[in-house]
Amino acid sequence: MSLIQEHYLQAIVDGNLTFGVSLGIAGLILGALLLVGIALFAYRKTTCPISRPWKAALVSLRAASLLLLGFLLLEPGVLVSEVTPQETYLAVLVDDSQSMSIRDQSNLPSRHEQGVELLFGRENVVGRLGENFQVRTYRFSDVAQRLAGPEVLSQDGEHSSLAVSMEQVTSELASFPLAGLVVVSDGADNGDIDPLQTARELAEKKIPIYSVAVGANEIQKDVNLLDVSAAKALLQDSIYRVQVNISQRGYAGKRVRLTIRSKGEPIAEQQIALPDDGKAKRYTLELSPKDEDILVYEISVDEQPGETITQNNKHRFFVDNRRKKPLDVLYVEGQPRNEYKFIRRAVKDDQSLRLATYLQTGPRKFLRQGIQSPQELSSGFPKQAEDLFAYEAVVLGNVDKTLFNEEQLQLLQDFVAKRGGGFLVVGGLNEAFIGTPLENLLPVEMAYESRLPSYLQGGPRRGDHPTGAEYAAQLTREGQYSPILRLDSQDSKNRELWAKMPALQGVYVSGRAKPGASVLIEHPSLKYQDSALPILTAQRYGAGRSMVLATASSWRWQMMMPSEDQSHERLWRQTLRWLASDSQQRLTLTMDRDTYNVGERVTVSAQLRDEEFEMDNNGLLWLNITDPEGQTEELPMDWQLEKDGTYTQSFTVKREGVYDLAVKVPSELDGELQTKSPLLVTPSRREFLNAGADEALMRRLAATTDGRFYNASNVHQLVDDVTFAPNAYSKMEVHSLWDEPLFLILLVLLVCLEWGARRLKGLS
């Protein structure tokens, strides 16, 4: 037994001190005064003279000895809370997730080894707890499982959920007298439920948590590839931008290599400078995939000397580069001109686009090209929503307002705002469109020509006028990084190629760009209201996009370049794809995440719209699942009552690799609507992202439930704390103090000190 146990001292502080011989307060005071009086009387006279300070010291030592002896003769005891051996249960939860395998420093044991040592090693906490409790030991990561012994711990749990594990254990032991939970963990919780909420619920049930923290709060040397952002689907010959967030500690400013691999072979790499300690920075790489398939890539940062964790240096992602149904674009042109001819040439061989054109060649004369049936555009610009909404984007050239009625103009606005289509004006719209729905669509303000400064009047028709002169397209900073205007994936090469592009000629002057719009190309010299004239401007509008190209001379980028140069073709293909690819479809498929781990539950959501793109609650949807081994499963999807047009279904992924998902809607009128999306299942990295231990969480868990927090320095106190902590199943017991070694040692010490002082002063 210790000299005096800590819980005894706490009981004394709390006033839980009792005596076998009761004298009452008055008797205790009188007895104490009597003993002090005896000490004074004993030193009233001494065999040789001594000073007052020495006499006072000797009296104090004699009085202390007598008082201590008197205290023990009163049979003192403390009233403490104590469990009845083997009548209550105690749950011990040991973190068995992957983060427990981390060795925070090379010369230290892993977190797992530290936890095992604390519980089963020298302190033998579990064995000692078993002397007084029915101990149930569990391993946990996402869920808890009974643990037969420390040798079963594997540190392979792919995520940690303290809340779920604690709820599961308390539920399992709900019919037993549960004295508390001992939780051994690094606190790196990444579950979906806040463990503090579970702790508050346990506190209401008077179930304390005794938390034992292992691991360092901060990883000293680590490069952390946090996440990857990339489009999941591509169109033919598109430049593919991959953005990655990286943080680090211990390598600030160091230049490292960032690499993208396909089938183990590097296909893109970049030297980057790491950010400051604890800061995250985004880096961008660009690819141009050629294989028409579901492509799985791995992006990685080279491992660094002394790095603590290397599992977070890489990440897998995918892109769906399979051939897709061409995007349908309607191009309406008011007169034959070079721009019309060269735009059609630019997209002629692009299998990702179908350009249906309606060209006015004379009074009441029109030419249709690129149509799929004799009925398409036979009556001119579409008059019904289902006809116009069949396209993903609409391009207007030099058109006159007389080509449209009011209903068609409103329909065009609905096409962008409601259907989510793309809209582009090549050149400019005349003043007749001011006040119409098309004015709202444009990303630039429309101005009456008479109200413009004189040097901006006249438009591109006057070649000797500033608005008709040649000029070099000037890319804004936003334009330099826009996917529409990329001529090469490397920034320096892209700028070099743009510097060689032929000059444009003529500008259609409108007003300034609207708030929220992005100017991608501007005029190098002409200004309006202190802002450069916008040449290429884009914006979001409702569910769709709109754009204005304020010139009709982009054909010069083809005619004045070598015949083999593909810059003009590339720019127009990228522009039309950008307009059309983001348009809403009648049937869409989404998932709650892009990447999953084996054993996780995937929730698939589909939205169904009718021909006018109103949400459709009357569909019969089926989810077809093809796993990496080619096995298929078909499940019905359920309509969500609280969300119009939304249907869901869930399933569990059991293998690593690429799953192919398809949502189908059988329809007698339209045939079968269908949409597809891949799903990538990879090894989990979540346990190694921001993997520092969370000691603060472990402290809060204990404090919330009136438990206690421990680490390696004080875990030896855990057994006594749990044994003597008050709970719903403990009882009060009186423990005698008279035989505590501390009091005997103190009494002998006082007597020896007095004797030694007497001898020193020559007293008998």
N, C-alpha and C positions, 0 to 999 in steps of 0.2 A: 504494500500500500504506500502511496505517496505520503510526504510529510503531512500535508492536509489537502484534500482534494478541492479542485476549483469550485465544484458545485456546492461544497460545504461553505466556502467563503461567500458565494453568491447568496446562499440561504441566510447566512448571518447578516449580510448587507440588507437583505429584504426583510429582516426582523423575525425570521423563523427560528429563534433561539429559545430552547426550553431547559428547565432544570428539574432533576429528580427530587431535590430537597427544596421546597418552596418557602422562602422567608418573606416574600413580599418586597415591594420597593423600599419601604422604610427599613426593614430588616437588613436588606442588602447594603443600604447606605450606612447604617449603624455598624454593621460588621466590617465594612471597608474602613471606616474611621477608626475602629478599634485596632485593626491590624496596622494601620499607619501609626497609631499612637504607640503600639508596642515597639515598632521600629524606632520611633523617636526616644522612647524611654530607654531602649537598649544602648543608645549612644549619648544618653544624658551626661554620663561621666566616662572618660577613657583613661587607660593606664598611662598614657603619655599625651601631651597636648598635640592637637592637630588643627589646621586652619578651618575656617567656616566652609569654604568650598569643598574641601575633602570630606568634612562631616556631612554636608548635604548629599554628596555623592554616595557615601556609605549608607546613609539613611534611605536614600532612594532605592539602592540595590536590595537592602533588607526588606523594605516595604513591597517592592515588586515581587520578591520571592514569596512573601507571605500572601499577597493578594492572589498570585497565580495558584498557590497551593489551596487557598480558600476557594477559588473559582472551581478547581477540580473536585474538591470535597462536596460541592453542591451538585455533582453528577450532571454536568452540562450535556446537552444534545441539540441536534439541528433537525428540523422537520423538512425533509426533502421529498420531491416527487420521484417515484421510482416504479419501473415496470415490474410486473410479476413475471419471473423467468418463464419463457416458452408459452406465454399466454397471448402475446401480441405478435403481429407480423410486421416485417420491415422489407421494403423492396429496394434492391440495389440495381441501378441502371448504369450500364457501361457503354459508352459511345463506341460503336464499331464501324464508323463510316471511314471513307478513304482519307479524310484529313487527319485521322489519328495515326496514319503511317508517316506523317511528316516529321522529319528530324530538324528542329528549328535551328540548331547549330550542329556542325559536323562532329563536335566532341561531346554531344549530349545524346542520351537515349531518345528514341522516338516518343511521341505523345502516347502511343499505345503502351510502350514499355514502361513509361512513367506511371500510367494508370494501373497497370498490372502490379507494379512494385508497390504502389500505395495500398492497393486492396488485398493482394495475396502474398506480398513479399515480407520485408522485415517487420512492418507494422501489423501485418495479418489482420487487417480491419474486418474483413468478412468473417474470418474464424472467430474473432473476439465478439463480434456482434451476435454470432450464433449461440453464444453462451446464455444470452438473455432473450433473443428473439427467434421466431420462425422466419428465417431469412429466405427470400425469393430473389434470385439473381437473374438479370435479363441483359441481353445485348440489344442495342437498338441502332438504327439508322433512320430509314423512313418509317419503319414499324418496330415494335419490340418483340423479342423471342426469348424463351427461357434459355438460360445459359448453364450448361453442365459444369464448365470449368474454364479457366483462362486459356487453356490450349485450343479452345474452339473459336476464340476471337480471330477474325480474319482481315479486318480493316478493308472490306470490299464494298461496304454500303455506298451507293452512288449519291445519296443525299441524306441530310440530317433533318429530322423533324422532332424536336424536343416535345412540342405540344401534343402531337399525335401519339408519341410513345408514352408520355406521362398519362394521357387520358386512357390509353389502352390498358396500362398496368393497373391504374386505380379502378377501372371498370372490372378488370379480371379479379381483383381482390376486394371488390365492393362488399361481399358477404363476410369478410374477415375483419377482425380488429386491426386496422392498419395504423401503425405508429408514425409512419413517415416514409419519404423517398430519399435515398442517397443517390445522387446523380453525379457520375464521373464523366466529364466531357471537356472539350476545348471551347465549347459554347458557340462554335461556328454553325449556327442554325440557318438553314436555307429552306425551311418548310414554308407552306402557304399560310399557316396559322401562327399568330403571335403567341409565343410560349408564356409571355407575361399574363395574357388573358387566362390561360390554363392555370397559372400560378394563383391568380386571384380566385378562381373557382375552388382550388384546393384549400386556399386559406379559409374560405367560407365553411369548408368541411373539417377544418382544424387538422389538416394533414400538412405538416411542415416539410420543406425541401432542404436537405443538407447537401449543398453543392460543393463539389471538389473539382477545381480547375486545373487543367494541365495545358502546357504549351505556352509559347511566347505571344504576347499581344501584337507584336509587330514583326513581320518577316524582314530581316535585315538586308538580304540580297535576293532579289527576285525580279524577273521581267514577266509581266502579266499581260497576255493577249486577251483583252476583256471580251470583245464581241466583234462580229463581222456584219456589215450591212452591204447587201448586194441585191440587185434585181433577180427575181426567181425565174423570169422568163425573158427570152431574147427574140428579136426579130433578125432576119437574115442580114449578115455582114455588119451587125451593130457593134459599136465599141462598148465594152462592158466595164463599168467602174466598180471596183471593190474598195470599200472603205473599212478600215480596221482601227479600233481604239486600243491603245497600249498604255499601260502605266508601269512604273518600276520603282525599286528602291535599291540603292547601292551602286547604280551605274549611270548617274545623271550625266547627260551630254555625250555619252559614249556612242560611237557610230557602230551600228550593227546591220546585219543583212536581213531583210524581209523578203520571203520567197513564197511563191505560189507554185504548187506542184500538181500535175495531173498524171495519175497512174505511176507515181513515184518520180517522174521526170520534171525538173524545173522548167516552167514556161514563162515566168516573169519574176523579176527580182528588183529590189531597190535598196540602196544604202540609206539608212535613216539615222538621225540623232535622237537618242532617247530623251524623254522629257525630264523635268526636275523630279526629285523624290516625292512620291505620293501624288503626283499630278498625272492626269491622263491627256493624251494627245491623239488626234485623228490623222491617219495617213491614208493616201489614196493610190491604188494601182489600177491599171487599165489593161483589159484583155480584149481580144477579138476572136472568139471561138469559131472554129470552122466545122467541127463534127456535129452533125444533126442528131443529137442524142441527149439523154439526161447526163450531164457532165458533173462529176464529183471532184472537187478540188480540196487541197489541203494548203492552208496558209500558215507559215511558221516564222518565228524569230529564232535565230541561232542561239543555242544554249551558251551561257556565259560562265567563265571560271568562278567557282565558289557559289553558284546559284543554288538556293535552297530547294526550290520547286521547279521542275522542268515539265511537268504534265500540263501546265497552263501556257506553254510556249507555242502551241499549235491549235488549230481549229479546222474542222471540216465543214464545207458548205457545198451547195449544188446550184446549177443553173439548168433550166429546161430549154435546150436549144433544138428541140424537135421541130420539124416542119409543121407550121400551123396554117389554119384557114386564112387566106389573104384578107387583109383589112380593106374594107370597101370605102373608097373616097369618091365623093361627088365634086366635080370641078365644073363650074358654070362660068363661061367667058362671054363677054358682050361683043367682042369683035376679033377677027383674026389678027394675031400679033406674034412677034417672036417669042414672047414669054410663054404663050400657050404651047407652041410647037416644041420648045426646048424642055418644058416641064414634062410633057408626055414622053419625050425621048429619054429623059433622065430615069424614069421609073419603068420603062418598057420591059426590062428583063428582071425586074424585082418581083420575085414570086411571093413576097410577103405583102404586096400591095396590089389592089385592083383599082385603077383609076377610070371611073366612068365619067365621060365629059359631055357637056352640052354647050355647043359653040354657036353663037348667032353669026351667021355668015351674010345676012342681008335682012331687009324688011320682011319679017314673018318667015325667015328661012333659018333653019337650025340644022347642025350636024351633030349626030350622036356617035360617040366612039367608046369602045371598051364596055359596051352593054352586054348583059348576060342573056337577055331575051328581047324579042321585038316589042314587048309591052313596056320595058324599062324606059322611063323618061319620054314616052310617046306623047304625053300630054304636057310636056314642059316640066318646069320645076314642080316637085311633088306638092300635092294639095292635102294629103292625108298624113296623119302622124305615123301610121304603120309603114307608109312608103318612104318617108324621109328618115325615120328612125332605123331603117334597114342599113343605113350607112353609118360608119364610125366618124367620118369627118366631112366637112363641106368647105370648098375653096371657091371664093368669088373673085373673078377678074374684073375687067372694066365693064361693069354691068350698069344698066339704067334702072331706076326705080320702077319704071313701067313694066318691067319683067315680072314684078311681084304684086299681089294684092295684099291688103292689110292682114288677112288671115295667114298668108304664107310668111310674112315678116314675123308675125307672132309665133308661128310654128317654128321658124328658124331660131328664135330666142329660146323656145322650149327645148329645141333639139340640144342646145348647149347646156342650159341651166338644169333641165330635168332629165333628159336622156343621158347627159354626160358626154356629148360628142365634142369634137374639135372643130374650130372655125378659123379660117384664114382669109384675109383680104390681101390680094396681090396687087399693089398699086394704091389706089385710094377710092373711096366712095364719094360721090358728088354731094353737093349741099342738099339735094332733095331728100337725103336720108336723115338729115338732122331732125330730131323729134320722133323718129321711128324706133321700134325695138332694136334695130341694128346699132343705133348710136350707143345704147346701153352695153351691147356686147363688146364693143371695141376697147382695147387696152389704152387707146389714146383719145384725147378730147377732139371733137369735131369743131371746126371754126369756119365761119363764113369768110370767103376769100377777101371780100371788101374790107373786112376788119383786120386783115393781116397787114404787117408793115409792107411798104411798096416793094422792098427787095425780096419778099417772099411770095409775092403774087405772080401769077402766070403759070406756075406749075412746070412740069418737064416738057411742055410743048415748045417752049422758047429756048432754043439751044444757046443763044447768046446771053441768056439771063442766068443769074446765080443758081436758080432752082433747076436749070436745065444743063448745067455744066458737069463735067466729069469730076469724080472725087473717089478717093480710096476709102473703102469700108473700114471704119474704125471700131474694132471690137472693144466693148467695155470690159471691166474686170470680170463681171458676171458672165459676159459672152465668151470670154476666153476659156471658161470652164464648163460652159453649157454643152451637153451631149449633142445638141443640134448642130453646133458649129465646129465640131472636132474633125480636123483633117488628119490628125495623127494622135496616137495615144500619149506621146511624150510632149510635155508642155513646150519645151524649147523648139522641137520640130514643128509643132502646131503653129507657133508664132512665126517661124521661118516661112512656112507654106503660105500663111495668110499675107505676109509681106509681099509675096510674089503674085498674089491674085490681081487680075486686071481691074481697072477702075470701073465703077458704076457710073451711070449717066442719068441725071434727072431724079428729082425727089418730089413726091406728093406731100404737100405741106398740110398738116392738120394742126392740132394743138400739142400740148405737153402730154407726157405719159401720165396716166391716171395713178392715184395713190395705190400702192400695192402691186403695180405692174412692174415688169422687169425689162429694162432696155438692154438689148444684147448687142446691137450695132447702132452707132450714132454717126451723124455727119461730122466730118473733121473741122468744118469752119462755120457753117450756118447755124445760127442760134435763134431761138424764139423765147421771149420772156426770160432771158439770161440762162437758158438751158439749151444744150446742143439738140438739134433736130433729131428725133428718133427715127431710125431707118427700120430696125427690126425690134418689135416690142411684143411681149407676151404677158398673159395673166391667167389666173384661175377665174372662172365665172360659173357660179353655181356648182354643179357637179362636173362641169367640163372645162375646156381651155379655149382661149381665143388668142389670135395673133394678127399683127399687121406688118406686112413688108411694104414700106412706103416707097417702092421703086418698081419699075417693070423692066429692069435692065439686068437681071441676074443672068440672062442668056449670054452676056459678055464673058462670064466666067467659063463658058464653054467655047465660044467662037474665037476668043483671043488667047486660048491656051493650046498647047500641042494636042493633037487628036487623041493621043493615048491617055491624056490626063483625065482622071475620073473625079476631080474635085466637085464639079458642078453636079454630077450624078449623086455623089455621096451626100452633099449638102441637102439636096431636095428629097432624097430618100429618108434621111434622118429627120428632116422637118415634118414630112407627112406621117412618118411613123410616130413621132412625138405627139402629133395632133391626135392620131387615131388610136394609138395603143392603150391610152389611159381611159378610153370611153367605156361606159358601163355596158355590160352584156345582160341579156335577159336572164341568164343563169350564171351565177358566180359561186365559187367554192373558196372557203377560207378555213384556216385552222388557228388554234390559239397560239401556236408557236411554229417556227420553221424547222426546228431540229428537235428530235426526241431521243430518249435513251430506252434501252431494252426494258420491258416491263411497265413502261409508263402508259397512261391512258390518254388516247388522242380523241379530241372532240372536233368533229367536222361540222361546219355550218355552211348552209347553202341558202342563197337568196334567189327567189323566182319572181320575175316580172312578166306582165302580159305584153301584147304587141305595142301598147301605148306606154310601156314602162311604168305602169302602176303595179304596186306590190300585189302578188297573186297568192291567195290563201287556199286555192282549190287544186293545187298540184299534187301529183302522186310521184314522189321522188325516191330513187334507189341509189344507194352507195355501193359501188363495186370496188373491192380492195384486192390488189394483186401484190403479194409479198415478194421479197427478194428471190425466193426460190420458184416463183411462177405460180404458186397456189392462189386461187381466187376465192372470194367470199362476197356474197351480195346481201345487203341489209337494207330494210326499209328505213326511210328518214321520217322523223316526227315533226309535225308543225308546232312551232312555239306560239302558244296562245297570246303571249304578251308582245310578240314582235310580228308585225305583218310581213308576209312573204318569206319568213325565215324558217328553215327546217334543219334539224340537227340529228346526229348519230355519233356514238362513241364506240371505240374498240381499243384493245390492248396490243401494242407492238411487241413481238416476241423474238425478233431477229434483227441483227444489224444489217444495214444496207438500204437500198432504195425501194420504197413502196410506191406503187402507182395507183392513185385514187381517181375514180371517175364517178360523177354524179349524173344520173340520167333521168329524163322526164319523158315518158312515152306520151305522144300527143297525136290524135287522129288528124288534126288540122295541119300541124306543122311538121309532122314526122317526129323523130326523136331528138329532143334537145339534149345536149351533152357538154360537159366541161370536165377537164382533167387537170390534175396537179400531182407532182411527185412529192414524196415525203422521205426525208433522210433520217435514219436511225443510227446514232453514233455512240461511242463510249462517252460516258459523262465526264464533264470537266468542272462541274459546279463546286465540287469539294475542294478544288485547288484554285479557285478564283477568290481573291481577297481572303486568303486562308489564315490570316492571323487569328489567334485565339481571342475570344470575346469574354474576358474576365468580368467586365462590367455587367454583362447579361447574367452571368452565374451569380454575381453578388445580388442583383436585383431579384432573381428567383428566390434566393434564400430570405432576403429581407421582406419580400411580399408575403411570405408564408410563416413568418416568425421562426424560420430555421436559422442555420448558420452557414457561413462560407469558409472553405478551407483551400489551402494549397499545400505544397510539399512541406512547408515550414511548420504548419500547425495541425496536420491531419491526425497526429497522434492523439489529439483531444476528442476526435470524433466519437469514439466508442462511449466515453463517459458522458459526452453531451447528449447523445441520443438516448442513452440509458436513463439519464436523470431529467430529461426534458419533460415538462408537463404536457400531457395530451389526454385525449378523451378516455384512454384505457389505462392510464397510470394511477397509482394511489400514493397517499402521503405516508411516509415511514420516518420514525425517529431514529437517528443514528447518534450513538454516544460519542462524545469527544474526549473523555478522560484518558482513553488509551491511545490517543493519537501521538505518534512519535515526536511531533513538533513540540508538544507541551513538555514532555520529559526532557528533551534536549534544551528547551528554553529554561526550565527550572534548574537543571544542572549548570547551565551557562551562567545564570544569575548568581548562584551560590559560589561558583568558582571565581567569578569576578570580584565578589565581595571578599572572599578569603584572600585572593591575591592582593587586593587593595589594602586589606588589614596588614598583611605581612610586609607590604611595601612601606607602610608607615610605622612599623614596629609595634603594632597592637597585639595583645594576647588573644 
